Amino acid sequence: MPVGLVLLVLMTRVVPDRPGQPGSGIDIFGALLATATAASAIYGLINAGDHGWSVPMTLGPLAAGFALGIVCVVYERAITRPLLDPALLVRRPIAAGPC
C-alpha cells in the first residue's frame, strides 16, 4: 500500500496532462475499479482453497469481483481515454499473450 501511494503521487507529477483535451490525465477511478476487481476475485479464489467453493466467504468476494468487473468494463468503454484501449485486444499477439 505505501508503495502504491508513493507511485500515485509520482505519477501525477511525472505523467503530463494534456490541457484542452477531454479526459486528459490519469484515470484514477478506472484504476481503482480494476484493482478492486482483481483483489476481490483473488481473495475469493484464496478462500476457495481454504474453505471450499460453496461458503459465503468464497462466493461473496467472487460475486463482487464479477460485478466489479462488469462495472469496470462498462465504465472503461464509456470514457474517452480508458486505461486500456479495447481496440488493442483485437490484435492477436496482445489478446493471446506470449504463446
C-alpha positions in Angstrom: 0.0 0.0 0.0 2.7 2.6 0.8 4.5 1.8 -2.5 1.2 2.3 -4.4 0.6 5.7 -2.7 4.1 6.9 -3.5 3.7 5.8 -7.1 0.4 7.6 -7.4 1.9 10.8 -6.1 4.9 10.4 -8.5 2.6 9.6 -11.5 0.6 12.8 -11.0 3.8 14.8 -11.2 5.6 12.8 -14.0 2.7 12.0 -16.4 1.9 15.2 -18.3 -1.7 16.4 -18.6 -2.9 17.3 -22.0 -4.7 20.6 -21.5 -7.7 21.3 -23.6 -8.4 17.6 -24.3 -11.4 16.0 -22.6 -10.5 13.1 -20.3 -6.8 14.0 -20.1 -4.7 12.9 -17.1 -4.8 9.6 -15.2 -8.0 7.6 -15.0 -7.9 7.1 -11.2 -11.4 5.8 -10.9 -10.8 3.2 -13.6 -7.6 2.1 -11.9 -9.4 1.8 -8.5 -12.1 -0.3 -10.2 -9.7 -2.6 -11.9 -7.7 -3.0 -8.6 -10.9 -3.7 -6.6 -12.0 -6.3 -9.3 -8.7 -8.2 -9.2 -8.4 -8.0 -5.4 -11.9 -9.3 -4.8 -11.5 -12.2 -7.3 -8.1 -13.2 -5.9 -9.5 -13.0 -2.3 -12.4 -15.3 -3.3 -10.1 -17.8 -5.0 -7.8 -17.9 -2.0 -10.9 -18.5 0.3 -12.0 -21.3 -2.1 -8.8 -23.2 -1.4 -9.1 -22.7 2.4 -12.8 -23.0 3.0 -14.4 -24.6 -0.1 -16.4 -23.3 -3.1 -19.9 -23.2 -1.6 -19.3 -21.0 1.5 -20.2 -17.3 1.6 -16.6 -16.4 2.3 -15.8 -17.6 -1.2 -19.0 -16.8 -3.1 -19.3 -13.2 -1.8 -15.9 -12.0 -3.0 -16.2 -13.9 -6.3 -19.6 -12.4 -7.0 -18.3 -8.9 -6.0 -15.3 -9.4 -8.3 -17.6 -10.4 -11.2 -19.9 -7.4 -10.6 -17.0 -5.0 -10.3 -15.5 -6.5 -13.5 -18.7 -5.7 -15.3 -18.8 -2.2 -13.9 -15.2 -1.7 -14.8 -15.7 -2.8 -18.5 -18.8 -0.6 -18.8 -17.1 2.4 -17.3 -13.9 2.0 -19.4 -16.0 1.7 -22.6 -17.8 4.9 -21.8 -14.9 7.2 -21.1 -12.8 8.9 -23.8 -9.4 7.8 -22.5 -9.6 4.4 -20.9 -6.8 2.6 -19.1 -6.6 0.1 -21.8 -7.8 0.8 -25.4 -10.3 -2.1 -26.2 -9.0 -2.0 -29.8 -5.7 -3.4 -28.6 -7.5 -6.7 -27.5 -8.5 -7.3 -31.2 -4.8 -7.8 -32.1 -4.0 -11.5 -31.8 -0.5 -11.1 -30.2 -1.8 -9.0 -27.4 -5.0 -11.0 -26.8 -3.3 -14.3 -26.9 -0.2 -13.3 -24.9 3.3 -14.7 -25.4 2.4 -18.2 -26.6 
